[in-house]
Amino acid sequence: MKKLLAVGTVSLALLLLGWGFWPSPAPVRDISFGAFMAEGEAGKFQTVTLTGTQDLEGAYREPQRGPEGERVGKVRTLAPAMLEQNLGARIMGWTLEEPAKLDAFNLIKPSENRWTYRFLFWGPLTLFSLGSLLVAGLVGFLLGRRSAKPTTSTPQV
């Protein structure tokens, strides 16, 4: 029983430790495609990621202020369907200019999803940890009840 409780506790500790190392998502703001391209031409982005053929996400060199005054680290937009063919080459041109307007340009297949990885890795670990703790708690509760001896009082004469 102690071994099961130790395994459950260690698993939960690893889960919490891993979750603490996971970076929290930066605020992402949706903007129009024209505004995205204008900011890219101005050299405001450090990295741009094209997912599939239309989804664009840009990370600013320095966080910008949003309409409500919040600090925005990333923006995303959806490219019009007619511009899909030249879009990658156009953005890649930002990295080739002197001085470069963009540090990195990333292409990601639509099937490469970080949430899928998180779910497939952390889901079973979470279920195992919680299940181990539940079983250890139930076993401890049941064994504790069995070992407790009822007290009977006998009248003393």
GITAHU-V101168 format. One record per residue. N is the residue number from 0. RES is the residue in one letter. PSI is psi in degrees with one decimal (none if undefined). OMEGA is omega in degrees with one decimal (* if undefined). Layout:
N/RES/PSI/OMEGA  N/RES/PSI/OMEGA
This chain:
0/M/-41.2/179.7  1/K/-36.0/178.9  2/K/-42.3/179.6  3/L/-42.0/177.6  4/L/-39.6/178.6  5/A/-42.4/178.6  6/V/-43.7/178.9  7/G/-42.3/179.6  8/T/-43.6/178.5  9/V/-41.6/179.0  10/S/-44.3/178.8  11/L/-39.3/178.0  12/A/-42.6/177.2  13/L/-39.3/178.2  14/L/-48.4/179.7  15/L/-38.1/178.1  16/L/-44.9/177.9  17/G/-38.5/179.5  18/W/-33.4/178.4  19/G/-30.4/179.0  20/F/-16.0/-178.7  21/W/128.2/-178.7  22/P/138.4/176.5  23/S/143.6/-176.8  24/P/138.0/176.6  25/A/152.4/177.8  26/P/132.1/-179.5  27/V/132.0/-179.3  28/R/138.7/175.7  29/D/130.4/177.0  30/I/169.6/179.3  31/S/159.0/-179.8  32/F/-40.4/179.5  33/G/-42.3/178.2  34/A/-38.0/178.3  35/F/-48.1/-178.9  36/M/-37.0/178.5  37/A/-42.2/178.5  38/E/-34.1/176.2  39/G/-42.6/177.8  40/E/-30.2/178.7  41/A/-9.1/177.8  42/G/26.7/-178.4  43/K/-18.1/-175.7  44/F/142.6/172.2  45/Q/-45.1/177.4  46/T/150.0/173.5  47/V/135.0/179.0  48/T/126.1/176.5  49/L/115.2/179.0  50/T/120.7/-176.4  51/G/-130.5/179.8  52/T/-9.8/-174.1  53/Q/-28.9/-174.3  54/D/119.9/179.8  55/L/139.5/174.2  56/E/131.3/-180.0  57/G/136.5/176.7  58/A/125.7/-178.2  59/Y/152.5/172.4  60/R/-44.6/175.9  61/E/135.3/-178.8  62/P/139.3/-179.5  63/Q/164.2/175.4  64/R/131.7/178.2  65/G/-177.8/-178.9  66/P/-32.3/178.7  67/E/6.7/178.8  68/G/0.6/179.6  69/E/155.4/178.7  70/R/125.5/-178.4  71/V/124.2/179.9  72/G/-24.7/-176.9  73/K/152.9/173.2  74/V/155.7/176.7  75/R/156.1/179.6  76/T/171.5/177.9  77/L/122.5/-178.0  78/A/144.0/175.2  79/P/149.1/-175.7  80/A/-31.8/-176.3  81/M/-17.2/-178.0  82/L/3.9/-174.7  83/E/-37.3/-171.5  84/Q/-41.8/-176.4  85/N/-2.6/-171.7  86/L/-47.4/-180.0  87/G/-42.9/179.7  88/A/-37.3/-179.8  89/R/-43.5/179.6  90/I/-36.8/177.6  91/M/-30.7/176.9  92/G/-28.3/178.1  93/W/-30.8/-179.8  94/T/-22.0/-176.0  95/L/-14.1/-178.7  96/E/159.3/175.4  97/E/119.9/-10.7  98/P/153.4/-176.3  99/A/133.4/177.8  100/K/-9.0/-175.8  101/L/133.9/180.0  102/D/-41.1/-176.3  103/A/140.9/176.1  104/F/117.5/-176.0  105/N/137.4/173.6  106/L/129.6/-179.3  107/I/134.0/174.0  108/K/147.3/179.7  109/P/-25.6/-178.3  110/S/-18.3/179.8  111/E/97.5/-175.9  112/N/129.2/-179.2  113/R/-31.4/-179.9  114/W/-33.9/177.3  115/T/-44.2/178.4  116/Y/-47.0/-179.2  117/R/-45.3/-178.6  118/F/-45.5/-177.2  119/L/-31.2/-179.4  120/F/-52.9/-172.4  121/W/-25.1/-178.7  122/G/-57.7/179.3  123/P/-35.9/179.4  124/L/-40.5/178.0  125/T/-47.1/179.6  126/L/-41.1/178.4  127/F/-45.4/-178.1  128/S/-48.2/-179.2  129/L/-38.4/177.6  130/G/-41.6/179.2  131/S/-43.2/179.3  132/L/-38.6/178.9  133/L/-46.3/179.4  134/V/-43.8/179.6  135/A/-40.7/178.6  136/G/-42.9/178.7  137/L/-43.4/178.9  138/V/-44.9/178.6  139/G/-39.6/179.0  140/F/-46.4/-178.5  141/L/-40.8/178.3  142/L/-33.5/178.1  143/G/-35.0/179.2  144/R/-35.4/-179.3  145/R/-38.5/-175.5  146/S/-15.7/178.1  147/A/127.1/-178.3  148/K/133.5/178.9  149/P/142.5/179.0  150/T/132.9/176.1  151/T/137.8/179.2  152/S/132.4/177.4  153/T/137.6/179.7  154/P/136.9/-179.5  155/Q/136.9/-177.3  156/V/none/*
